[in-house]
Amino acid sequence: MNTTAPLSERNARILDRYADGATLQEIAADVGLTREGVRQIVVKHGGADAEASRAARQAAKEAVVTQAREVFLASFAEIASELAHEGFTRPEAISRIKVLYPDIDVDVAEDALKASGILFDQNNDVDIFSNVALEAGVWFLLGSELRLKPDPAWAAVYLPQDLLDELGTHLVEASVTPDELSTILGIIGAAQRAALEDRTLTITGARYNELRGELLDAMGLKSAKGAKPWPPTRQTIQKRYDGWNDALESMGLATAKKGRQKGLLTFTEEDYAQSIVDFIADATASGTEQTFANYDAWVKEQAADGIRRPSPASIRNFYGAWLTALRRASRPVPA
């Protein structure tokens, strides 16, 4: 076999394209040969092996992806960051951008925002429920805590129609029977009626979450579609109302206020904010992920150095959620 003969222009082009990552089929279609014919030319003239060609092809694909990611972020990173600050999830942010900029590629947007480091809500369950549905969760668990007998007559007269419709939709999806739905609505009505008669009625956020866990397990209130089950979490309610006591006040329930803001006993509001800012700075400098668990480790390291910081639980209680704390700390301060 003579491999020293001069290459024709066509064969040289075939070898170059294969080395650059083009497939045998792509080359064959361009030069009018069969796939096997192209392969024989590559072998005969000592072209790149299949592994090298695949590597070149993968590198070319990655270069295209990287460029598309950079182009998207150059145009939309600022908008996406603002949407994250407003509490949107990544899919919601992409959907909103797509409506206003129809030419964007959704797959490119998803890839770019995943790699951007922008902190989006993981599950924006705050917006799944209306205010009346969120409050109904509190009424339901308060009534359950007080072991109130369902009051369907009061519920039939005074519960708003939009609540009946919304809970009916959510709970039917979670396989709640009509009789169980009637019982839930009756307990909500009984709790509201009891609160009119006793202005001292209240429920703590901690007890609410305990009861919620027990009732979700007992009644099977979990959506098969993976949506957040009703009643909502305490964190969801705190995020909507900016605090547990704020939610109770809006419902006309008694609060457990003791002359201080949410969690502000040992630390001031400035202490909370500064702790998150300092943690982010240290994590960035050390290449550590800005996670709740890593904040806990950082607080312990700070304590060993004689520096007191709010505990992870206090941070979560004060801000309502870890991601909320990170977002508020990273938001630029208005001039």
Backbone as numpy.savetxt, mean C-alpha at the origin, in Angstrom:
# Nx Ny Nz CAx CAy CAz Cx Cy Cz
36.76 -28.02 -43.68 35.90 -26.83 -43.68 36.79 -25.58 -43.68
36.58 -24.74 -44.63 37.42 -23.55 -44.75 36.77 -22.38 -44.02
37.35 -22.03 -42.88 36.80 -20.92 -42.08 37.59 -19.64 -42.25
38.61 -19.67 -43.17 39.43 -18.47 -43.35 39.00 -17.65 -44.55
38.05 -18.17 -45.35 37.59 -17.43 -46.52 36.94 -16.13 -46.09
37.08 -15.08 -46.91 36.48 -13.78 -46.55 34.97 -13.92 -46.38
34.48 -13.20 -45.39 33.04 -13.22 -45.13 32.32 -12.33 -46.14
31.19 -12.81 -46.60 30.37 -11.94 -47.43 29.74 -10.88 -46.55
29.28 -9.82 -47.16 28.64 -8.73 -46.39 27.44 -9.26 -45.63
26.67 -10.17 -46.30 25.48 -10.72 -45.63 25.87 -11.54 -44.41
26.84 -12.42 -44.55 27.23 -13.28 -43.43 27.83 -12.47 -42.28
28.59 -11.43 -42.65 29.16 -10.58 -41.60 28.05 -9.90 -40.81
27.01 -9.48 -41.52 25.87 -8.84 -40.84 25.15 -9.84 -39.94
25.05 -11.09 -40.42 24.42 -12.13 -39.60 25.19 -12.36 -38.31
26.50 -12.45 -38.41 27.32 -12.68 -37.21 27.22 -11.51 -36.23
27.25 -10.29 -36.78 27.16 -9.11 -35.91 25.82 -9.06 -35.19
24.75 -9.32 -35.92 23.43 -9.25 -35.30 23.26 -10.34 -34.24
23.77 -11.53 -34.51 23.65 -12.60 -33.53 24.45 -12.28 -32.27
25.63 -11.71 -32.46 26.46 -11.32 -31.31 25.79 -10.22 -30.50
25.00 -9.37 -31.18 24.31 -8.28 -30.48 23.03 -8.73 -29.80
22.67 -10.01 -29.99 21.51 -10.54 -29.27 20.30 -10.84 -30.10
20.33 -10.58 -31.40 19.18 -10.94 -32.24 19.02 -12.45 -32.26
17.80 -12.93 -32.34 17.57 -14.38 -32.36 17.79 -14.92 -33.76
17.99 -16.24 -33.83 18.15 -16.88 -35.14 16.92 -16.64 -36.02
15.73 -16.71 -35.41 14.50 -16.52 -36.17 14.39 -15.10 -36.71
14.75 -14.11 -35.88 14.69 -12.72 -36.32 15.63 -12.49 -37.51
16.83 -13.02 -37.39 17.81 -12.85 -38.48 17.34 -13.56 -39.74
16.81 -14.78 -39.56 16.35 -15.55 -40.71 15.26 -14.81 -41.47
14.34 -14.20 -40.74 13.26 -13.47 -41.38 13.78 -12.27 -42.17
14.84 -11.65 -41.67 15.38 -10.46 -42.33 16.18 -10.79 -43.58
16.92 -11.91 -43.57 17.82 -12.20 -44.69 17.26 -13.25 -45.66
16.07 -13.76 -45.34 15.44 -14.69 -46.26 15.97 -16.10 -46.20
16.49 -16.51 -45.04 16.97 -17.87 -44.84 16.10 -18.58 -43.81
16.33 -19.88 -43.67 15.67 -20.60 -42.58 16.48 -20.37 -41.30
15.82 -20.68 -40.18 16.50 -20.55 -38.89 17.74 -21.43 -38.86
17.62 -22.66 -39.39 18.74 -23.59 -39.41 19.86 -23.09 -40.31
19.49 -22.44 -41.41 20.50 -21.89 -42.31 21.32 -20.82 -41.62
20.68 -19.97 -40.85 21.39 -18.93 -40.10 22.30 -19.57 -39.06
21.79 -20.59 -38.38 22.60 -21.25 -37.34 23.86 -21.85 -37.93
23.76 -22.47 -39.11 24.92 -23.07 -39.74 25.97 -22.02 -40.12
25.50 -20.85 -40.57 26.44 -19.78 -40.91 27.18 -19.31 -39.66
26.46 -19.17 -38.57 27.08 -18.73 -37.31 28.13 -19.73 -36.86
27.79 -21.05 -36.93 28.72 -22.09 -36.51 29.93 -22.14 -37.44
29.67 -22.09 -38.74 30.74 -22.21 -39.73 31.78 -21.12 -39.59
31.32 -19.91 -39.29 32.24 -18.77 -39.26 32.65 -18.38 -37.84
32.41 -19.27 -36.88 32.87 -19.02 -35.50 32.19 -17.85 -34.85
30.89 -17.69 -35.09 30.14 -16.60 -34.46 29.93 -16.84 -32.97
29.26 -15.89 -32.33 29.00 -15.98 -30.89 28.22 -17.25 -30.58
28.49 -17.85 -29.40 27.72 -19.02 -29.03 26.34 -18.60 -28.51
25.47 -19.57 -28.33 24.08 -19.27 -27.94 24.01 -18.56 -26.59
24.86 -18.95 -25.67 24.85 -18.33 -24.33 25.21 -16.86 -24.40
26.25 -16.54 -25.19 26.67 -15.15 -25.33 25.59 -14.32 -26.01
24.93 -14.91 -27.01 23.87 -14.20 -27.70 22.70 -13.92 -26.76
22.34 -14.92 -25.93 21.26 -14.71 -24.97 21.62 -13.62 -23.97
22.86 -13.61 -23.52 23.29 -12.58 -22.57 23.20 -11.20 -23.19
23.61 -11.09 -24.45 23.53 -9.80 -25.14 22.08 -9.37 -25.31
21.22 -10.34 -25.61 19.80 -10.04 -25.78 19.18 -9.55 -24.47
19.54 -10.21 -23.36 19.02 -9.80 -22.06 19.52 -8.42 -21.68
20.80 -8.15 -21.95 21.35 -6.83 -21.63 20.65 -5.74 -22.43
20.34 -6.04 -23.69 19.65 -5.06 -24.52 18.25 -4.78 -23.98
17.56 -5.85 -23.54 16.22 -5.68 -22.97 16.27 -4.84 -21.70
17.25 -5.12 -20.85 17.38 -4.38 -19.59 17.69 -2.92 -19.85
18.48 -2.66 -20.89 18.79 -1.27 -21.23 17.55 -0.52 -21.66
16.70 -1.20 -22.43 15.45 -0.58 -22.88 14.53 -0.30 -21.69
14.44 -1.27 -20.78 13.60 -1.11 -19.59 14.11 0.04 -18.73
15.42 0.09 -18.53 16.01 1.15 -17.70 15.75 2.52 -18.30
15.91 2.63 -19.60 15.67 3.92 -20.25 14.21 4.33 -20.13
13.28 3.37 -20.34 11.86 3.69 -20.23 11.51 4.12 -18.80
12.11 3.46 -17.82 11.89 3.80 -16.42 12.36 5.23 -16.14
13.54 5.57 -16.62 14.10 6.89 -16.37 13.28 7.98 -17.06
12.81 7.70 -18.26 12.00 8.68 -18.98 10.68 8.93 -18.23
10.06 7.85 -17.74 8.81 8.00 -17.00 9.01 8.83 -15.73
10.04 8.49 -14.95 10.27 9.18 -13.69 10.64 10.64 -13.90
11.34 10.93 -14.99 11.69 12.32 -15.28 10.43 13.16 -15.45
9.38 12.55 -15.98 8.14 13.29 -16.24 7.15 13.23 -15.08
7.14 12.10 -14.34 6.03 11.88 -13.41 6.42 11.60 -11.96
7.70 11.61 -11.64 8.10 11.31 -10.26 7.51 12.30 -9.26
7.50 13.58 -9.63 6.98 14.60 -8.71 5.49 14.41 -8.46
4.73 14.14 -9.54 3.30 13.91 -9.39 3.06 12.66 -8.54
3.80 11.60 -8.83 3.63 10.35 -8.09 3.95 10.54 -6.61
4.98 11.33 -6.31 5.35 11.59 -4.93 4.23 12.32 -4.19
3.62 13.30 -4.86 2.51 14.03 -4.23 1.32 13.12 -4.00
1.04 12.24 -4.95 -0.06 11.29 -4.78 0.21 10.37 -3.59
1.46 9.96 -3.44 1.83 9.12 -2.29 1.60 9.86 -0.98
1.98 11.14 -0.97 1.77 11.95 0.24 0.28 12.09 0.58
-0.56 12.03 -0.45 -2.00 12.14 -0.22 -2.63 10.82 0.18
-1.81 9.75 0.25 -2.31 8.47 0.73 -2.78 7.49 -0.32
-2.43 7.74 -1.60 -2.84 6.83 -2.65 -1.91 5.62 -2.71
-2.46 4.49 -3.13 -1.63 3.32 -3.40 -0.97 3.50 -4.76
0.02 2.65 -5.05 0.70 2.74 -6.34 -0.27 2.50 -7.51
-1.12 1.45 -7.47 -2.06 1.27 -8.57 -3.00 2.45 -8.75
-3.44 3.03 -7.63 -4.33 4.19 -7.73 -3.61 5.38 -8.36
-2.35 5.59 -7.97 -1.57 6.69 -8.54 -1.40 6.50 -10.05
-1.09 5.27 -10.46 -0.91 5.00 -11.89 -2.21 5.23 -12.64
-3.32 4.80 -12.05 -4.61 4.97 -12.69 -4.94 6.45 -12.90
-4.66 7.27 -11.88 -4.94 8.70 -11.99 -4.05 9.36 -13.03
-2.78 8.98 -13.05 -1.87 9.54 -14.04 -2.30 9.12 -15.45
-2.73 7.89 -15.59 -3.14 7.37 -16.90 -4.34 8.14 -17.46
-5.26 8.51 -16.58 -6.44 9.26 -17.03 -6.04 10.60 -17.62
-5.08 11.25 -16.98 -4.68 12.59 -17.41 -3.57 12.58 -18.45
-2.82 11.50 -18.52 -1.75 11.35 -19.52 -1.95 10.00 -20.21
-2.93 9.92 -21.12 -3.33 8.63 -21.70 -2.23 7.87 -22.42
-1.17 8.56 -22.84 -0.13 7.90 -23.63 0.86 7.09 -22.80
0.79 7.17 -21.47 1.77 6.43 -20.68 1.53 4.93 -20.79
2.59 4.16 -20.67 2.52 2.71 -20.66 2.38 2.27 -19.19
1.28 1.62 -18.88 1.00 1.24 -17.49 2.08 0.30 -16.94
2.56 -0.64 -17.76 3.60 -1.56 -17.30 4.90 -0.83 -16.99
5.23 0.14 -17.81 6.44 0.95 -17.56 6.26 1.76 -16.28
5.06 2.32 -16.11 4.78 3.12 -14.90 4.91 2.26 -13.65
4.36 1.04 -13.69 4.44 0.13 -12.55 5.89 -0.19 -12.22
6.67 -0.53 -13.23 8.07 -0.86 -13.02 8.84 0.33 -12.48
8.61 1.51 -13.05 9.35 2.70 -12.63 9.03 3.08 -11.20
7.76 3.05 -10.82 7.38 3.46 -9.47 7.80 2.42 -8.43
7.84 1.14 -8.81 8.36 0.13 -7.88 9.82 0.41 -7.55
10.57 0.87 -8.55 12.00 1.10 -8.35 12.32 2.50 -7.83
11.30 3.35 -7.71 11.55 4.76 -7.40 11.86 5.04 -5.94
11.44 4.15 -5.04 11.61 4.42 -3.62 10.52 5.29 -3.03
9.53 5.71 -3.85 8.41 6.50 -3.35 7.55 5.61 -2.46
7.15 6.11 -1.30 6.41 5.31 -0.32 4.91 5.48 -0.53
4.31 4.51 -1.17 2.86 4.51 -1.36 2.20 3.69 -0.27
0.91 3.98 -0.01 0.15 3.10 0.87 0.12 1.71 0.26
0.27 0.68 1.09 0.22 -0.69 0.59 -1.21 -1.13 0.35
-2.10 -0.77 1.26 -3.52 -1.08 1.12 -4.31 0.13 1.58
-4.82 0.85 0.62 -5.50 2.09 0.97 -6.94 1.80 1.38
-7.08 1.05 2.50 -8.41 0.66 2.93 -9.19 1.81 3.54
-8.52 2.97 3.77 -9.23 4.13 4.29 -10.37 4.51 3.36
-10.15 4.39 2.06 -11.14 4.83 1.09 -12.10 3.73 0.66
-11.97 2.54 1.23 -12.89 1.47 0.89 -14.26 1.76 1.51
-14.27 2.30 2.73 -15.51 2.52 3.46 -15.84 4.01 3.56
-17.12 4.32 3.56 -17.56 5.69 3.80 -17.42 6.00 5.29
-17.62 7.28 5.65 -17.56 7.66 7.06 -18.60 6.91 7.88
-19.83 6.79 7.34 -20.86 6.13 8.14 -20.53 4.65 8.35
-19.87 4.04 7.36 -19.50 2.63 7.51 -18.36 2.46 8.51
-17.40 3.41 8.50 -16.33 3.36 9.49 -16.91 3.50 10.90
-17.80 4.48 11.08 -18.39 4.71 12.40 -19.27 3.54 12.82
-19.93 2.93 11.84 -20.78 1.78 12.15 -19.96 0.64 12.76
-18.69 0.52 12.31 -17.83 -0.50 12.90 -17.61 -0.26 14.38
-17.44 1.02 14.74 -17.27 1.36 16.16 -18.56 1.07 16.93
-19.69 1.47 16.35 -20.97 1.22 17.04 -21.20 -0.28 17.23
-20.88 -1.05 16.21 -21.10 -2.49 16.29 -20.26 -3.13 17.39
-18.97 -2.76 17.44 -18.11 -3.37 18.44 -18.39 -2.83 19.84
-18.82 -1.57 19.92 -19.24 -1.04 21.23 -20.47 -1.81 21.71
-21.44 -2.00 20.82 -22.63 -2.76 21.21 -22.30 -4.19 21.58
-21.34 -4.79 20.87 -20.92 -6.15 21.20 -20.23 -6.19 22.56
-19.40 -5.19 22.84 -18.71 -5.11 24.13 -19.72 -4.99 25.28
-20.79 -4.24 25.05 -21.81 -4.04 26.08 -22.83 -5.19 26.10
-22.69 -6.12 25.19 -23.60 -7.26 25.07 -25.05 -6.80 24.90
-25.23 -5.80 24.05 -26.57 -5.26 23.81 -27.36 -6.20 22.91
-28.65 -6.29 23.19 -29.54 -7.06 22.35 -29.84 -6.26 21.08
-29.82 -6.87 19.92 -30.11 -6.13 18.68 -31.44 -5.39 18.77
-31.45 -4.19 18.20 -32.66 -3.37 18.20 -33.03 -3.06 16.75
-33.57 -4.04 16.04 -33.87 -3.83 14.61 -34.90 -2.74 14.37
-35.83 -2.53 15.32 -36.84 -1.49 15.13 -36.19 -0.12 15.10
-35.27 0.13 16.02 -34.57 1.44 16.04 -33.71 1.58 14.79
-33.03 0.50 14.42 -32.18 0.54 13.24 -32.99 0.82 11.99
-34.19 0.21 11.89 -35.01 0.40 10.70 -35.43 1.85 10.52
-35.63 2.55 11.63 -36.08 3.93 11.57 -34.94 4.93 11.41
-33.81 4.69 12.09 -32.79 5.73 12.22 -31.48 5.49 11.45
-31.17 4.26 11.10 -29.92 4.06 10.36 -30.08 4.57 8.93
-29.07 5.31 8.42 -29.19 5.86 7.06 -29.21 4.76 6.00
-29.93 5.02 4.93 -30.06 4.03 3.87 -28.72 3.69 3.24
-27.84 4.71 3.11 -26.56 4.43 2.47 -25.73 3.45 3.30
-25.90 3.46 4.63 -25.19 2.50 5.47 -25.73 1.09 5.22
-27.06 0.96 5.17 -27.64 -0.35 4.91 -27.17 -0.90 3.56
-27.14 -0.04 2.56 -26.71 -0.49 1.24 -25.23 -0.88 1.23
-24.39 -0.02 1.86 -22.95 -0.26 1.81 -22.57 -1.51 2.59
-23.11 -1.66 3.81 -22.77 -2.85 4.59 -23.33 -4.09 3.93
-24.51 -3.96 3.33 -25.06 -5.11 2.63 -24.12 -5.60 1.55
-23.53 -4.66 0.79 -22.61 -5.03 -0.28 -21.34 -5.66 0.28
-20.71 -4.98 1.25 -19.45 -5.49 1.81 -19.63 -6.86 2.47
-20.69 -7.01 3.23 -20.83 -8.24 4.02 -21.36 -9.42 3.20
-22.14 -9.13 2.18 -22.55 -10.22 1.29 -21.33 -10.81 0.59
-20.39 -9.93 0.18 -19.15 -10.41 -0.43 -18.35 -11.27 0.54
-18.53 -11.01 1.84 -17.81 -11.79 2.86 -18.63 -12.98 3.34
-19.68 -13.33 2.58 -20.50 -14.51 2.86 -21.29 -14.40 4.16
-21.66 -13.18 4.55 -22.53 -12.99 5.72 -23.97 -13.21 5.28
-24.73 -13.96 6.04 -26.11 -14.29 5.68 -27.02 -13.09 5.97
-28.22 -13.06 5.37 -29.17 -11.98 5.67 -29.50 -11.89 7.16
-29.62 -13.02 7.83 -29.92 -12.99 9.27 -28.77 -12.37 10.06
-27.54 -12.72 9.68 -26.38 -12.14 10.37 -26.29 -10.64 10.10
-26.58 -10.22 8.87 -26.57 -8.79 8.55 -27.61 -8.06 9.39
-28.79 -8.64 9.53 -29.85 -8.04 10.35 -29.40 -7.88 11.80
-28.70 -8.91 12.31 -28.20 -8.85 13.69 -27.17 -7.74 13.86
-26.26 -7.65 12.91 -25.22 -6.61 12.96 -25.84 -5.22 12.97
-26.77 -4.99 12.04 -27.42 -3.68 11.97 -28.23 -3.40 13.23
-28.84 -4.43 13.79 -29.59 -4.26 15.02 -28.71 -3.88 16.19
-27.52 -4.47 16.27 -26.58 -4.12 17.34 -26.08 -2.69 17.16
-25.83 -2.28 15.92 -25.43 -0.90 15.66 -26.52 0.05 16.16
-27.76 -0.26 15.83 -28.87 0.57 16.29 -28.97 0.60 17.81
-28.80 -0.56 18.45 -28.88 -0.62 19.91 -27.79 0.21 20.56
-26.58 0.18 19.98 -25.47 0.97 20.54 -25.74 2.47 20.40
-26.24 2.88 19.26 -26.54 4.31 19.06 -27.62 4.77 20.03
-28.63 3.95 20.21 -29.70 4.31 21.16 -29.16 4.38 22.58
-28.30 3.43 22.95 -27.73 3.45 24.30 -26.88 4.68 24.54
-26.16 5.14 23.51 -25.30 6.32 23.65 -26.11 7.58 23.85
-27.33 7.61 23.31 -28.20 8.77 23.53 -28.65 8.85 24.99
-28.74 7.70 25.61 -29.20 7.64 27.00 -28.05 7.74 27.99
-26.85 7.40 27.57 -25.69 7.42 28.47 -24.52 8.07 27.76
-24.25 9.32 28.08 -23.20 10.09 27.39 -21.79 9.69 27.83
-21.67 8.75 28.75 -20.34 8.33 29.19 -19.84 7.10 28.40
-20.66 6.55 27.53 -20.25 5.35 26.80 -19.06 5.64 25.89
-18.11 4.72 25.88 -16.93 4.86 25.03 -16.29 3.49 24.82
-15.30 3.44 24.00 -14.52 2.21 23.78 -13.11 2.63 23.39
-12.12 1.99 23.97 -10.73 2.34 23.63 -10.34 1.73 22.29
-9.34 2.33 21.67 -8.85 1.79 20.40 -8.30 0.39 20.55
-7.61 0.14 21.68 -7.04 -1.20 21.90 -8.14 -2.25 22.03
-9.18 -1.92 22.81 -10.28 -2.87 23.00 -11.03 -3.09 21.69
-11.18 -2.03 20.93 -11.84 -2.13 19.62 -11.12 -3.17 18.75
-9.79 -3.06 18.67 -9.05 -3.99 17.83 -9.13 -5.43 18.35
-9.14 -5.59 19.67 -9.27 -6.93 20.24 -10.61 -7.56 19.84
-11.68 -6.78 20.02 -13.00 -7.29 19.68 -13.12 -7.54 18.18
-12.52 -6.69 17.40 -12.59 -6.85 15.94 -11.98 -8.20 15.54
-10.81 -8.50 16.09 -10.17 -9.77 15.77 -11.03 -10.96 16.16
-11.64 -10.89 17.35 -12.48 -11.98 17.84 -13.70 -12.17 16.95
-14.33 -11.05 16.57 -15.56 -11.14 15.79 -15.31 -11.54 14.35
-14.18 -11.11 13.79 -13.86 -11.53 12.42 -13.71 -13.04 12.36
-13.06 -13.60 13.37 -12.88 -15.04 13.41 -14.21 -15.75 13.67
-15.01 -15.21 14.60 -16.24 -15.88 14.99 -17.29 -15.84 13.89
-17.36 -14.73 13.15 -18.41 -14.57 12.15 -17.91 -14.76 10.73
-16.61 -14.96 10.58 -16.08 -15.18 9.24 -16.15 -13.97 8.35
-16.00 -12.78 8.93 -16.10 -11.55 8.14 -14.80 -11.27 7.41
-14.49 -12.12 6.44 -13.27 -11.94 5.66 -13.61 -12.13 4.20
-13.25 -11.14 3.40 -13.61 -11.19 1.99 -12.77 -12.21 1.24
-13.43 -13.03 0.45 -12.71 -14.01 -0.36 -11.92 -13.34 -1.46
-12.23 -12.07 -1.76 -11.53 -11.35 -2.81 -10.30 -10.62 -2.29
-10.02 -10.74 -1.01 -8.81 -10.15 -0.46 -8.97 -8.70 -0.04
-10.18 -8.14 -0.13 -10.39 -6.77 0.29 -10.36 -6.70 1.81
-10.17 -5.49 2.33 -10.15 -5.33 3.78 -11.53 -5.64 4.35
-11.61 -6.52 5.36 -12.92 -6.86 5.92 -13.46 -5.76 6.82
-14.76 -5.71 6.92 -15.45 -4.82 7.86 -15.75 -5.63 9.10
-15.65 -5.05 10.30 -15.30 -3.67 10.65 -13.85 -3.33 10.30
-13.58 -2.05 10.02 -12.23 -1.63 9.66 -11.29 -1.67 10.87
-10.01 -1.60 10.61 -9.04 -1.60 11.70 -9.04 -0.25 12.43
-8.51 -0.27 13.62 -8.37 0.98 14.38 -7.51 1.97 13.60
-6.44 1.48 12.95 -5.55 2.36 12.20 -6.29 3.06 11.06
-7.21 2.34 10.42 -8.00 2.94 9.35 -8.84 4.09 9.88
-9.48 3.88 11.00 -10.33 4.92 11.59 -9.49 6.10 12.03
-8.34 5.82 12.67 -7.46 6.91 13.11 -6.97 7.73 11.93
-6.68 7.07 10.83 -6.18 7.79 9.66 -7.25 8.69 9.08
-8.49 8.19 9.02 -9.58 9.01 8.46 -9.86 10.23 9.34
-9.83 10.03 10.66 -10.23 11.10 11.58 -9.05 11.78 12.26
-7.84 11.37 11.89 -6.63 11.94 12.48 -6.50 11.63 13.97
-7.09 10.53 14.42 -6.93 10.12 15.80 -8.17 9.38 16.30
-7.97 8.50 17.27 -9.08 7.71 17.80 -10.09 8.59 18.54
-9.61 9.46 19.41 -10.53 10.32 20.15 -11.28 11.26 19.23
-10.63 11.68 18.14 -11.32 12.54 17.19 -12.51 11.80 16.56
-12.32 10.51 16.30 -13.41 9.71 15.75 -14.55 9.58 16.75
-14.20 9.31 18.02 -15.23 9.17 19.05 -16.00 10.47 19.21
-15.29 11.59 19.20 -15.95 12.89 19.35 -16.93 13.15 18.22
-16.53 12.80 17.01 -17.41 13.05 15.86 -18.68 12.21 15.94
-18.63 11.09 16.69 -19.78 10.21 16.83 -20.61 10.54 18.07
-20.13 11.47 18.89 -20.85 11.82 20.11 -20.57 10.88 21.27
-19.51 10.11 21.18 -19.12 9.21 22.27 -18.13 9.90 23.19
-18.04 9.42 24.43 -17.07 9.96 25.38 -15.66 9.55 24.94
-14.68 10.35 25.31 -13.29 10.06 24.97 -12.49 9.82 26.23
-11.29 9.35 26.04 -10.40 9.07 27.17 -9.31 10.10 27.27
-9.61 11.34 26.88 -8.59 12.39 26.90 -8.14 12.68 28.32
-6.82 12.90 28.43 -6.23 13.19 29.74 -5.34 14.41 29.64
-5.80 15.39 28.87 -5.07 16.64 28.78 -3.85 16.60 27.91
-3.77 15.63 27.01 -2.61 15.57 26.15 -3.03 15.14 24.76
-2.22 15.46 23.78 -2.49 15.05 22.42 -2.16 13.59 22.25
-2.49 13.05 21.10 -2.28 11.63 20.83 -0.86 11.19 21.18
-0.70 10.49 22.29 0.59 9.94 22.63 1.59 10.93 23.20
1.20 12.19 23.40 2.18 13.19 23.82 2.25 13.27 25.34
2.92 12.33 25.94 3.10 12.35 27.38 4.56 12.61 27.71
5.44 11.78 27.19 6.87 11.96 27.41 7.49 12.84 26.33
6.96 12.76 25.12 7.55 13.45 23.98 6.60 14.48 23.39
7.15 15.53 22.85 6.36 16.55 22.18 6.12 16.14 20.73
5.25 16.89 20.07 5.00 16.62 18.66 6.28 16.78 17.85
7.10 17.76 18.22 8.38 17.98 17.54 9.32 16.80 17.75
9.27 16.19 18.94 10.12 15.02 19.22 9.76 13.86 18.29
8.46 13.66 18.07 8.03 12.58 17.18 8.55 12.81 15.77
8.32 14.02 15.27 8.75 14.34 13.91 10.26 14.24 13.76
11.01 14.76 14.75 12.46 14.76 14.66 13.03 13.34 14.72
12.38 12.48 15.49 12.85 11.09 15.57 12.76 10.41 14.21
11.66 10.63 13.51 11.51 10.02 12.18 12.51 10.62 11.21
12.69 11.93 11.25 13.67 12.59 10.37 15.07 12.04 10.63
15.44 11.91 11.90 16.78 11.41 12.24 16.95 9.95 11.83
15.89 9.15 12.03 15.96 7.74 11.63 16.15 7.62 10.12
15.39 8.40 9.36 15.51 8.36 7.90 16.93 8.73 7.47
17.48 9.76 8.11 18.83 10.20 7.77 19.85 9.12 8.06
19.75 8.48 9.23 20.69 7.42 9.60 20.52 6.20 8.70
19.25 5.86 8.39 19.00 4.70 7.53 19.55 4.93 6.12
19.38 6.15 5.63 19.89 6.48 4.29 21.41 6.40 4.26
22.04 6.93 5.31 23.50 6.93 5.37 24.08 5.52 5.46
23.36 4.63 6.15 23.87 3.27 6.35 23.33 2.27 5.34
22.43 2.72 4.48 21.85 1.82 3.50 20.84 0.85 4.09
20.25 1.23 5.21 19.27 0.38 5.90 17.87 0.72 5.40
17.02 -0.29 5.26 15.65 -0.05 4.84 14.89 0.68 5.94
13.99 1.56 5.51 13.23 2.38 6.46 11.97 1.65 6.91
12.17 0.53 7.59 11.04 -0.29 8.00 10.72 -0.06 9.48
9.51 -0.49 9.86 9.08 -0.39 11.25 10.02 -1.17 12.16
10.41 -2.37 11.71 11.30 -3.21 12.53 12.67 -2.56 12.69
13.17 -1.94 11.62 14.48 -1.29 11.71 14.43 -0.04 12.57
13.27 0.63 12.60 13.13 1.77 13.52 13.23 1.28 14.96
12.62 0.13 15.25 12.68 -0.44 16.59 14.13 -0.69 16.99
14.91 -1.29 16.08 16.33 -1.56 16.38 17.09 -0.25 16.58
16.75 0.75 15.77 17.42 2.05 15.87 17.13 2.72 17.20
15.89 2.64 17.66 15.51 3.22 18.96 16.33 2.59 20.08
16.54 1.28 20.00 17.33 0.58 21.03 18.80 1.02 20.99
19.31 1.23 19.77 20.69 1.72 19.63 20.81 3.12 20.20
19.82 3.95 19.94 19.82 5.32 20.46 19.77 5.30 21.99
18.95 4.41 22.55 18.83 4.31 24.01 20.16 3.90 24.62
20.89 3.00 23.95 22.20 2.58 24.45 23.19 3.73 24.46
22.97 4.71 23.57 23.82 5.91 23.52 23.30 7.03 24.41
22.23 6.73 25.18 21.69 7.72 26.10 20.71 8.69 25.47
20.18 8.35 24.28 19.23 9.23 23.59 17.86 8.57 23.61
16.88 9.24 24.18 15.53 8.68 24.27 14.73 9.05 23.04
14.04 8.07 22.49 13.21 8.27 21.31 11.84 7.63 21.55
10.79 8.13 20.87 9.47 7.47 20.98 9.55 6.03 20.48
8.88 5.14 21.17 8.88 3.73 20.78 8.15 3.55 19.45
8.39 2.42 18.78 7.65 2.15 17.54 6.14 2.18 17.75
5.68 1.61 18.87 4.24 1.60 19.14 3.70 3.02 19.30
4.49 3.88 19.95 4.07 5.27 20.13 4.01 6.00 18.80
4.99 5.73 17.95 5.00 6.34 16.62 3.76 5.93 15.85
3.47 4.64 15.86 2.30 4.14 15.11 1.01 4.71 15.68
0.93 4.82 17.00 -0.26 5.37 17.63 -0.42 6.86 17.29
0.68 7.58 17.29 0.62 9.02 17.05 0.25 9.34 15.60
0.88 8.63 14.65 0.65 8.93 13.23 -0.45 8.08 12.61
-0.84 7.00 13.29 -1.86 6.14 12.74 -1.32 4.98 11.93
-0.14 5.16 11.32 0.48 4.11 10.52 1.93 4.48 10.28
2.79 3.47 10.10 4.22 3.70 9.89 4.47 4.48 8.61
3.80 4.10 7.52 4.01 4.81 6.27 3.59 6.27 6.36
2.55 6.54 7.15 2.12 7.94 7.35 3.24 8.73 8.02
3.88 8.12 9.01 4.99 8.80 9.69 6.12 9.11 8.72
6.48 8.15 7.88 7.55 8.37 6.90 7.17 9.44 5.90
5.94 9.42 5.43 5.52 10.41 4.44 5.53 11.82 5.01
5.00 11.97 6.23 4.97 13.31 6.83 6.37 13.84 7.08
7.26 12.95 7.47 8.63 13.39 7.74 9.34 13.82 6.47
8.99 13.18 5.33 9.68 13.49 4.07 9.01 14.60 3.28
7.83 15.06 3.71 7.15 16.13 2.99 7.90 17.45 3.19
8.18 18.19 2.14 8.87 19.46 2.27 8.08 20.44 3.14
8.78 21.18 3.97 8.15 22.17 4.83 7.85 23.42 4.00
6.56 23.90 3.99 6.25 25.09 3.20 7.06 26.30 3.61
7.45 27.11 2.63 8.25 28.29 2.93 7.39 29.36 3.60
